[in-house]
């Protein structure tokens, strides 16, 4: 017996779509229930199946990429996904919108179909909802439990059951600041009881595409990690709240996300994680005081800031044409500390502003944890003319500290302050809601020394898909290369994107290098990004990025020597001046620089040494 019905729902600004709920009689007359939701292009299909255990599956271009996987949130000791029963007709909608964003491109596309599916958690369980969305580049779901008062969230049953043979790139859960290096594994060959930090990148077997397991819109909840629960399963865990946490009022979980892409270019250009977050308030969306920019930073080469040297650092930022200078940990001790230190910082801000440079300053999270202390601190920073704060050393991201991030951004916005979080939890797209967050760390960056090339060539296809990261790239100090080449170091500033692009070296080293003109021209955000076809996660990160009418190419290589070819057919019409900075085969601390004229019909040959790189700058030739 087959009983099938459809329904239509219209919402403001949304078009109409039909969603099918099928009730199919199983063996011995027992009914199985399923809700199917497809992406706008029809290539992504998510099926939610009820029964003894609520589960879901995902197909991408007809391939099963998520096998039957558990759903459920446990509230007050009851797993709502166990014996869940459909409780009525889902409410559906279709959204297709565009918005401006900062990072790999300027125009974000938010196009999805959604369903809010009502359930009861068993015969005596509470009413709750599963909200699901299907995008052309993935699926997401979250739990909504319309409670009042205080209830305890014990955890979730949410999981991802992956095809055996899937390659997975991940970060261990040993470092709660997300600063471990990324390594690959094979699903089906990993040990059980292994904890990973989200996100984790996936390459499905059989050329079925790429994916990302992660979460989005983390707020009023504890940070999610992943637990290897079997040979091919990964379960959501909350290791910063192992005993759960209390929630006041309605329970709304973050989105559990499976990002899907046919190729690496689609992966790095996905807007899915930001799309799952609310848009900013109008006054923030149009805020003139939120400005991406490049910054000089003293810590990697100078350590704690020495007051007599600060004007020299500001002069370096000015000479580079950079918008910002960041004063890091140690300024609070200037002139004996206290108000004297604030006065000294205020004097430096005045000097920097006179030279056309704006100043950011470091602050320990403990000084801005309590609401009253935070508002006083931010008001003081705004009063002396700081434009941004680098907030460091927050605690591990339990539910209380997760909420703290949003509180910081809200209070900072009130005082027109931009924020860069360090020692931080991963971003989850909330920079869409709070565009005054220009970057955060949550990455093993250049501050940790020379990273393995496996890590560097994995980051743009994993961590940078999750959101901006403050890698503090590009050291041109010979004794600190440790096998890296100058071209590898320079390419970092193109491959690793951050609207607050904070470079790690002394500006004197930049200004004296063969790369000075490119370093001065680098933008902090891009209009268009293309992952070049020969890119491979963990082996080769090759990107072409456009700002205005200029293109930059950045390539980072692993430990294998290569000879790559780049087709310039993405260029516009006419001639372009090409400036190339390639590896010097004889030494790490030198470039091979060439200049010539090319067109969109030209092809570049890139000889890449182990741990090497390549950078190109392409500028239209005026009048041609």
C-alpha positions as CSV (number, residue, x, y, z in Angstrom):
1,X,0.0,0.0,0.0
2,X,1.4,3.5,-0.9
3,X,-0.1,6.6,0.6
4,X,1.6,9.8,-0.8
5,X,0.7,13.4,-0.4
6,X,2.2,16.7,-1.2
7,X,1.6,20.2,0.1
8,X,2.5,23.8,-0.8
9,X,3.6,26.5,1.4
10,X,4.4,30.2,0.6
11,X,6.5,32.5,2.7
12,X,7.4,36.1,2.2
13,X,10.1,36.5,-0.4
14,X,10.1,32.7,-1.1
15,X,8.9,30.8,-4.1
16,X,6.6,27.7,-3.9
17,X,7.9,24.2,-3.9
18,X,6.5,20.7,-3.3
19,X,8.0,18.3,-0.9
20,X,7.0,14.7,-0.8
21,X,6.4,12.7,2.4
22,X,6.0,9.0,1.7
23,X,4.5,6.5,4.1
24,X,5.5,3.1,2.8
25,X,4.2,-0.1,4.5
26,X,7.1,-2.3,5.5
27,X,7.2,-6.0,6.3
28,X,4.6,-7.3,8.8
29,X,2.5,-4.1,8.1
30,X,4.8,-1.8,10.0
31,X,5.1,1.6,8.4
32,X,8.3,3.3,7.5
33,X,8.2,7.1,7.0
34,X,10.6,9.3,5.0
35,X,10.9,12.9,4.0
36,X,13.0,13.7,0.9
37,X,14.5,17.1,0.1
38,X,16.4,18.0,-3.1
39,X,18.7,20.9,-3.9
40,X,17.5,23.5,-6.4
41,X,19.6,21.9,-9.2
42,X,18.4,18.4,-8.2
43,X,22.0,17.0,-7.7
44,X,21.8,16.8,-3.9
45,X,19.2,14.6,-2.2
46,X,18.7,14.2,1.5
47,X,16.3,11.6,2.9
48,X,15.2,11.7,6.6
49,X,13.9,8.3,7.7
50,X,11.8,7.7,10.8
51,X,11.4,4.4,12.7
52,X,13.1,3.1,15.8
53,X,16.0,5.5,15.2
54,X,15.7,8.7,13.2
55,X,18.3,8.7,10.4
56,X,19.3,10.6,7.2
57,X,21.1,9.8,4.0
58,X,22.7,12.1,1.4
59,X,23.3,11.5,-2.3
60,X,25.4,13.7,-4.5
61,X,25.0,13.3,-8.3
62,X,23.5,9.9,-7.6
63,X,26.3,8.7,-5.4
64,X,25.6,7.9,-1.7
65,X,28.0,10.1,0.2
66,X,26.4,9.9,3.6
67,X,25.1,6.4,4.5
68,X,22.2,6.0,7.0
69,X,23.4,8.1,9.9
70,X,21.7,8.9,13.3
71,X,19.9,12.1,14.1
72,X,18.9,13.2,17.6
73,X,19.5,15.7,20.4
74,X,19.4,14.5,24.0
75,X,17.5,16.8,26.3
76,X,17.1,16.1,30.0
77,X,18.4,12.6,29.4
78,X,16.0,11.7,26.5
79,X,17.3,11.2,23.0
80,X,14.6,12.8,20.8
81,X,15.8,10.9,17.8
82,X,15.0,7.6,19.4
83,X,11.5,6.4,18.4
84,X,10.8,9.7,16.8
85,X,7.4,10.0,15.0
86,X,6.4,12.4,12.3
87,X,3.9,14.8,13.8
88,X,2.4,16.6,10.8
89,X,3.2,18.2,7.5
90,X,6.6,19.8,7.0
91,X,6.7,23.5,6.2
92,X,8.8,24.2,3.2
93,X,10.4,27.2,1.4
94,X,12.7,28.1,-1.4
95,X,15.2,30.9,-1.1
96,X,17.5,32.5,-3.8
97,X,19.4,35.6,-2.8
98,X,22.7,37.3,-3.2
99,X,24.7,39.4,-0.7
100,X,28.1,41.1,-0.5
101,X,30.8,39.2,1.3
102,X,34.6,39.6,2.1
103,X,37.1,36.9,1.3
104,X,37.5,34.8,-1.8
105,X,34.8,36.7,-3.8
106,X,32.5,39.6,-3.3
107,X,29.1,38.1,-4.4
108,X,27.8,35.3,-2.3
109,X,24.9,33.2,-3.5
110,X,22.3,31.8,-1.0
111,X,20.1,29.3,-2.9
112,X,18.4,26.5,-1.1
113,X,15.2,24.5,-0.4
114,X,14.2,23.9,3.2
115,X,11.8,21.9,5.3
116,X,10.9,22.2,8.9
117,X,9.7,18.7,9.9
118,X,7.7,18.3,13.1
119,X,8.3,15.3,15.4
120,X,7.4,13.9,18.8
121,X,10.1,12.2,20.6
122,X,8.4,8.9,21.2
123,X,4.9,8.3,22.8
124,X,5.6,10.5,25.8
125,X,8.3,12.7,24.3
126,X,8.1,16.4,23.7
127,X,7.2,18.0,20.4
128,X,10.3,19.2,18.4
129,X,11.4,20.0,14.9
130,X,14.1,19.1,12.5
131,X,15.0,21.9,10.2
132,X,16.8,20.8,7.0
133,X,18.2,22.6,4.0
134,X,19.4,21.4,0.7
135,X,21.8,23.5,-1.3
136,X,23.5,22.9,-4.6
137,X,26.7,22.5,-2.6
138,X,25.6,20.5,0.4
139,X,23.0,19.9,3.1
140,X,22.5,21.1,6.7
141,X,20.2,20.3,9.5
142,X,19.5,21.6,13.0
143,X,17.3,20.7,16.0
144,X,14.6,23.1,17.4
145,X,12.9,22.2,20.7
146,X,10.3,24.8,21.7
147,X,10.9,24.6,25.5
148,X,10.5,27.2,28.2
149,X,12.5,27.4,31.4
150,X,15.8,25.7,32.0
151,X,16.6,22.3,30.4
152,X,19.8,20.3,30.2
153,X,21.4,19.4,26.9
154,X,23.3,16.2,27.4
155,X,24.6,15.9,23.8
156,X,23.6,14.6,20.4
157,X,23.4,11.4,18.4
158,X,24.2,13.3,15.2
159,X,26.7,11.4,13.0
160,X,28.2,11.0,9.6
161,X,28.5,7.5,8.2
162,X,30.9,7.8,5.3
163,X,31.8,5.4,2.4
164,X,34.8,3.2,3.2
165,X,37.8,4.5,1.2
166,X,37.0,8.2,1.7
167,X,40.1,10.2,2.2
168,X,39.7,12.5,5.2
169,X,42.0,15.4,6.2
170,X,41.6,16.4,9.9
171,X,43.1,18.0,12.9
172,X,43.6,16.1,16.2
173,X,41.5,17.1,19.2
174,X,44.7,17.5,21.4
175,X,44.7,21.3,20.8
176,X,41.5,23.1,21.9
177,X,42.7,26.3,20.2
178,X,42.5,24.6,16.7
179,X,46.2,25.1,16.2
180,X,47.2,21.5,15.4
181,X,48.4,20.6,11.9
182,X,46.2,18.8,9.4
183,X,46.9,15.2,8.4
184,X,45.2,12.7,6.1
185,X,43.6,9.3,6.9
186,X,41.4,6.8,5.1
187,X,37.9,6.0,6.3
188,X,37.8,2.3,7.1
189,X,41.5,2.2,8.2
190,X,41.3,4.7,11.1
191,X,41.1,3.5,14.7
192,X,37.9,3.9,16.7
193,X,37.6,6.1,19.7
194,X,39.6,8.8,17.9
195,X,38.6,12.4,18.4
196,X,39.0,15.0,15.6
197,X,38.3,18.7,15.5
198,X,35.8,19.9,12.9
199,X,36.0,20.8,10.1
200,X,37.3,17.7,8.3
201,X,37.7,17.6,4.6
202,X,36.6,14.6,2.5
203,X,37.4,13.2,-0.9
204,X,34.9,10.5,-1.7
205,X,36.0,7.3,-3.6
206,X,35.1,6.7,-7.2
207,X,35.4,10.4,-8.2
208,X,32.2,11.2,-6.3
209,X,33.6,14.6,-5.3
210,X,34.7,16.4,-2.2
211,X,33.1,17.3,1.1
212,X,33.4,19.0,4.5
213,X,32.0,17.8,7.8
214,X,31.4,20.7,10.1
215,X,29.0,23.0,11.9
216,X,27.6,26.5,11.2
217,X,26.0,29.3,13.2
218,X,27.5,28.2,16.5
219,X,25.7,30.3,19.2
220,X,24.1,29.4,22.6
221,X,25.7,26.0,22.3
222,X,28.9,24.1,23.0
223,X,31.6,23.6,20.3
224,X,31.3,20.4,18.3
225,X,34.1,18.0,17.7
226,X,34.0,14.6,16.0
227,X,34.4,11.1,17.5
228,X,35.3,8.1,15.4
229,X,32.6,5.8,16.6
230,X,33.3,3.0,14.2
231,X,35.2,2.0,11.1
232,X,33.2,4.5,8.9
233,X,31.3,6.6,11.4
234,X,31.9,10.0,13.0
235,X,29.7,11.3,15.9
236,X,29.2,14.8,17.2
237,X,30.8,15.2,20.7
238,X,31.2,18.2,23.0
239,X,34.4,17.7,24.8
240,X,34.4,21.2,26.4
241,X,31.1,20.3,28.1
242,X,31.4,16.6,28.7
243,X,28.5,16.5,31.2
244,X,26.3,18.7,29.0
245,X,25.1,22.2,29.7
246,X,21.9,24.1,30.7
247,X,19.8,26.0,28.1
248,X,17.3,28.7,28.9
249,X,14.2,28.8,26.7
250,X,14.0,27.4,23.2
251,X,16.7,25.0,22.2
252,X,18.2,25.7,18.7
253,X,21.3,23.8,17.8
254,X,23.9,24.9,15.4
255,X,23.7,23.6,11.9
256,X,25.2,20.2,11.2
257,X,26.8,20.6,7.8
258,X,27.9,18.4,4.9
259,X,29.4,20.6,2.3
260,X,29.6,18.9,-1.1
261,X,31.6,19.9,-4.3
262,X,32.4,18.3,-7.6
263,X,35.8,19.8,-7.7
264,X,38.2,21.9,-5.6
265,X,37.2,25.2,-7.3
266,X,33.6,24.7,-6.2
267,X,34.8,23.7,-2.7
268,X,36.9,26.8,-2.1
269,X,34.1,29.1,-3.5
270,X,31.3,27.7,-1.4
271,X,29.3,30.2,0.6
272,X,27.4,27.4,2.5
273,X,28.7,28.0,6.0
274,X,28.1,31.8,5.9
275,X,24.7,31.2,4.2
276,X,23.5,29.3,7.3
277,X,24.0,32.4,9.5
278,X,21.7,35.4,9.8
279,X,22.5,38.6,7.8
280,X,23.8,41.6,9.7
281,X,21.8,44.5,10.9
282,X,21.5,47.2,8.2
283,X,23.8,49.5,10.1
284,X,26.5,46.9,10.1
285,X,26.0,45.8,6.5
286,X,26.7,49.4,5.3
287,X,29.2,50.4,8.1
288,X,31.9,52.6,6.7
289,X,34.1,51.9,9.7
290,X,34.5,48.2,8.8
291,X,37.4,48.2,6.4
292,X,39.5,45.2,5.3
293,X,43.2,46.0,5.2
294,X,46.8,44.9,5.4
295,X,48.8,45.2,8.6
296,X,52.4,45.2,9.7
297,X,53.1,43.2,12.9
298,X,56.1,43.1,15.1
299,X,55.8,39.9,17.1
300,X,57.4,37.3,14.9
301,X,60.6,39.3,14.3
302,X,60.6,41.8,17.3
303,X,58.8,40.1,20.2
304,X,57.1,42.3,22.7
305,X,56.6,45.9,21.5
306,X,59.4,48.2,22.6
307,X,58.0,51.7,23.0
308,X,61.0,53.6,21.5
309,X,60.7,51.5,18.3
310,X,57.1,51.9,17.7
311,X,57.2,54.9,15.4
312,X,59.7,53.0,13.2
313,X,57.2,50.2,12.8
314,X,54.4,52.7,12.0
315,X,56.7,54.2,9.4
316,X,57.2,50.8,7.9
317,X,53.5,50.3,7.5
318,X,53.2,53.7,5.9
319,X,56.1,52.9,3.5
320,X,54.3,49.7,2.5
321,X,51.1,51.6,1.9
322,X,49.4,49.4,4.5
323,X,46.3,50.5,6.3
324,X,47.1,49.1,9.7
325,X,49.7,48.5,12.4
326,X,49.1,45.9,15.1
327,X,50.6,46.4,18.6
328,X,50.7,43.0,20.3
329,X,51.1,41.8,23.9
330,X,53.4,43.9,26.0
331,X,52.1,47.4,25.5
332,X,50.3,47.4,28.8
333,X,53.8,47.6,30.5
334,X,54.8,50.8,28.7
335,X,55.9,53.6,31.0
336,X,55.1,51.6,34.1
337,X,51.7,50.3,33.0
338,X,48.2,51.4,33.9
339,X,47.0,54.8,32.5
340,X,50.6,55.6,31.6
341,X,50.5,52.7,29.1
342,X,47.2,53.8,27.7
343,X,48.5,57.4,27.3
344,X,51.6,56.1,25.5
345,X,49.4,54.0,23.2
346,X,47.2,57.0,22.6
347,X,50.3,59.1,21.5
348,X,51.3,56.3,19.1
349,X,47.8,56.3,17.6
350,X,48.0,60.0,17.0
351,X,51.4,59.7,15.3
352,X,50.2,56.7,13.2
353,X,47.0,58.6,12.1
354,X,49.2,61.5,11.0
355,X,51.1,59.1,8.8
356,X,47.9,57.6,7.3
357,X,48.0,54.4,9.4
358,X,45.4,53.1,11.8
359,X,46.2,51.0,14.9
360,X,45.0,47.8,16.3
361,X,46.0,46.5,19.8
362,X,46.2,43.2,21.6
363,X,44.1,42.4,24.6
364,X,43.9,39.3,26.8
365,X,40.4,37.8,26.9
366,X,40.3,37.9,30.7
367,X,40.1,41.8,30.5
368,X,37.0,41.6,28.4
369,X,35.2,38.6,29.7
370,X,32.8,40.3,32.1
371,X,30.2,42.6,30.4
372,X,31.0,45.7,32.5
373,X,34.8,45.3,32.1
374,X,34.4,44.7,28.4
375,X,32.3,47.8,27.7
376,X,34.7,49.9,29.7
377,X,37.7,48.5,27.9
378,X,36.1,49.0,24.5
379,X,35.0,52.5,25.3
380,X,38.6,53.3,26.3
381,X,40.0,51.8,23.1
382,X,37.6,53.8,21.0
383,X,38.3,57.0,22.9
384,X,42.1,56.9,22.1
385,X,41.4,56.1,18.4
386,X,42.1,52.4,18.1
387,X,40.1,50.8,15.2
388,X,40.5,47.2,16.1
389,X,41.4,44.7,18.9
390,X,43.2,41.4,18.7
391,X,41.5,39.4,21.5
392,X,43.7,36.5,22.7
393,X,43.6,33.5,25.0
394,X,39.8,32.8,25.4
395,X,39.0,29.6,27.3
396,X,38.0,26.4,25.5
397,X,34.7,26.8,23.8
398,X,32.1,25.5,26.2
399,X,28.6,26.9,26.0
400,X,29.5,30.0,28.1
401,X,32.5,30.9,26.1
402,X,30.8,30.3,22.8
403,X,28.3,32.9,23.7
404,X,31.2,35.2,24.8
405,X,32.3,35.5,21.1
406,X,29.0,37.0,20.1
407,X,28.9,39.3,23.1
408,X,32.4,40.6,22.2
409,X,31.4,41.3,18.6
410,X,28.1,43.0,19.6
411,X,29.8,45.3,22.2
412,X,32.7,46.0,19.8
413,X,30.3,47.0,17.1
414,X,28.7,49.5,19.4
415,X,32.1,51.2,19.7
416,X,33.0,50.8,16.0
417,X,35.8,48.4,16.7
418,X,36.9,45.5,14.4
419,X,38.0,42.2,16.0
420,X,40.6,39.5,15.3
421,X,40.2,36.5,17.7
422,X,43.4,34.5,18.5
423,X,43.7,31.2,20.4
424,X,40.1,30.9,19.3
425,X,37.4,28.4,18.4
426,X,36.9,27.8,14.7
427,X,34.7,30.3,12.8
428,X,31.2,29.0,11.9
429,X,30.0,31.8,9.5
430,X,29.1,34.3,12.2
431,X,31.3,36.8,10.4
432,X,28.3,37.3,8.1
433,X,26.2,38.4,11.1
434,X,29.0,40.4,12.6
435,X,31.1,41.7,9.7
436,X,33.3,43.6,12.2
437,X,35.0,40.3,12.8
438,X,37.7,40.6,10.1
439,X,39.7,37.4,11.1
440,X,40.5,34.8,13.7
441,X,43.3,32.4,14.2
442,X,42.1,28.8,14.8
443,X,45.0,27.7,12.6
444,X,48.6,26.5,12.9
445,X,50.1,29.5,11.3
446,X,53.6,31.0,10.7
447,X,53.8,32.0,14.4
448,X,54.4,28.3,15.1
449,X,57.4,28.2,12.8
450,X,57.8,26.6,9.4
451,X,54.8,24.3,9.0
452,X,55.1,21.1,6.9
453,X,54.1,21.6,3.3
454,X,51.4,18.9,3.7
455,X,49.7,21.3,6.2
456,X,50.2,24.4,4.0
457,X,48.8,22.7,0.9
458,X,45.8,21.3,2.9
459,X,44.7,24.6,4.6
460,X,43.0,26.4,1.6
461,X,40.8,23.4,0.9
462,X,39.8,22.9,4.6
463,X,40.3,25.6,7.2
464,X,39.9,28.4,4.7
465,X,36.6,26.9,3.5
466,X,35.4,27.2,7.1
467,X,36.2,30.9,7.2
468,X,38.9,33.6,7.4
469,X,42.2,32.6,9.2
470,X,45.0,34.8,10.5
471,X,48.0,32.8,9.4
472,X,50.4,35.8,9.7
473,X,52.3,34.7,6.6
474,X,55.4,35.5,4.7
475,X,58.8,35.6,6.4
476,X,61.8,36.5,4.3
477,X,64.4,35.8,7.0
478,X,66.9,33.1,5.6
479,X,67.5,31.4,9.0
480,X,63.8,30.9,9.6
481,X,62.9,29.4,6.2
482,X,63.8,25.8,7.3
483,X,63.5,24.4,3.8
484,X,60.8,26.7,2.6
485,X,61.5,29.0,-0.4
486,X,61.0,32.7,-0.7
487,X,58.4,32.0,-3.4
488,X,56.5,29.6,-1.0
489,X,56.5,32.3,1.7
490,X,55.2,35.0,-0.7
491,X,52.5,32.7,-2.1
492,X,51.1,32.3,1.4
493,X,49.9,35.9,1.3
494,X,47.8,35.1,-1.8
495,X,46.7,31.5,-0.9
496,X,45.8,32.2,2.7
497,X,43.0,34.7,2.7
498,X,42.1,37.2,5.5
499,X,40.4,40.6,5.3
500,X,42.7,41.6,8.1
501,X,45.9,40.5,6.2
502,X,48.5,40.7,8.9
503,X,52.0,39.9,7.5
504,X,54.6,38.5,9.8
505,X,57.9,40.1,8.8
506,X,59.6,43.4,9.4
507,X,58.6,45.8,6.7
508,X,62.3,46.6,6.1
509,X,62.8,43.0,4.8
510,X,59.8,43.5,2.5
511,X,60.9,46.8,1.1
512,X,64.4,45.5,0.4
513,X,63.2,42.4,-1.4
514,X,62.5,41.7,-5.1
515,X,58.9,41.2,-4.1
516,X,58.4,44.7,-2.7
517,X,56.1,45.9,-5.5
518,X,53.9,42.8,-5.2
519,X,53.7,43.0,-1.5
520,X,52.6,46.6,-1.7
521,X,49.9,45.7,-4.3
522,X,48.4,42.7,-2.5
523,X,44.8,43.3,-1.6
524,X,43.2,42.0,1.7
525,X,40.1,40.7,-0.1
526,X,39.3,39.4,-3.5
527,X,36.6,39.9,-6.2
528,X,37.0,36.4,-7.7
529,X,38.9,33.2,-6.9
530,X,39.8,30.2,-9.1
531,X,41.4,27.1,-7.7
532,X,43.6,26.0,-10.7
533,X,42.9,22.6,-12.1
534,X,46.1,20.9,-11.0
535,X,45.5,21.6,-7.3
536,X,45.4,18.6,-5.0
537,X,44.7,18.6,-1.3
538,X,47.9,18.1,0.6
539,X,50.1,18.3,-2.5
540,X,49.6,21.4,-4.5
541,X,47.6,24.6,-3.7
542,X,47.4,26.7,-6.9
543,X,45.1,29.8,-7.0
544,X,44.3,32.7,-9.3
545,X,42.6,35.6,-7.6
546,X,41.3,38.8,-9.0
547,X,41.0,42.2,-7.4
548,X,39.6,44.8,-9.8
549,X,41.3,44.3,-13.2
550,X,44.5,42.8,-11.7
551,X,45.1,39.1,-11.2
552,X,47.5,37.4,-8.7
553,X,48.6,33.8,-8.9
554,X,49.9,32.0,-5.8
555,X,51.1,28.4,-5.8
556,X,52.4,26.4,-2.8
557,X,54.1,23.0,-3.4
558,X,54.6,20.0,-1.2
559,X,57.8,17.9,-1.1
560,X,57.7,16.6,-4.7
561,X,59.4,18.6,-7.4
562,X,56.9,19.5,-10.1
563,X,56.6,21.2,-13.5
564,X,53.1,22.7,-13.8
565,X,51.4,24.6,-16.6
566,X,48.9,27.4,-16.0
567,X,46.5,28.5,-18.8
568,X,45.8,32.3,-18.6
569,X,42.4,32.0,-20.3
570,X,40.7,33.6,-17.3
571,X,42.3,37.0,-18.2
572,X,40.4,39.7,-20.0
573,X,41.1,41.0,-23.5
574,X,44.3,42.8,-24.4
575,X,47.9,42.6,-23.1
576,X,48.9,42.1,-19.5
577,X,52.2,42.9,-17.8
578,X,53.3,39.7,-16.1
579,X,55.7,39.9,-13.1
580,X,56.8,36.4,-12.0
581,X,58.6,35.4,-8.8
582,X,59.7,31.8,-8.9
583,X,61.9,29.5,-6.9
584,X,65.6,29.8,-7.2
585,X,66.9,26.3,-7.7
586,X,70.2,27.1,-6.0
587,X,69.0,28.7,-2.7
588,X,66.0,29.1,-0.5
589,X,66.4,32.9,0.2
590,X,66.2,34.3,-3.3
591,X,63.6,34.7,-6.1
592,X,63.9,34.3,-9.8
593,X,62.1,37.4,-11.1
594,X,61.0,37.9,-14.7
595,X,58.8,40.4,-16.4
596,X,57.1,40.1,-19.8
597,X,53.8,40.7,-21.7
598,X,51.2,38.0,-21.9
599,X,47.5,37.6,-23.1
600,X,44.7,35.3,-22.2
601,X,46.1,32.9,-24.9
602,X,49.4,32.5,-23.0
603,X,50.4,29.6,-20.9
604,X,52.8,29.8,-18.0
605,X,55.3,27.0,-17.1
606,X,56.0,26.7,-13.4
607,X,59.1,24.8,-12.2
608,X,58.4,24.0,-8.6
609,X,61.0,22.7,-6.2
610,X,60.2,20.7,-3.0
611,X,58.6,23.0,-0.5
612,X,58.6,25.7,-3.1
613,X,56.2,28.1,-4.6
614,X,55.4,30.6,-7.4
615,X,53.8,34.0,-7.5
616,X,52.6,36.0,-10.5
617,X,51.1,39.5,-10.8
618,X,49.2,40.4,-13.9
619,X,48.2,44.0,-14.7
620,X,46.4,45.2,-17.9
621,X,48.7,47.3,-20.1
622,X,47.1,50.7,-20.5
623,X,45.8,51.6,-23.9
624,X,45.9,48.1,-25.3
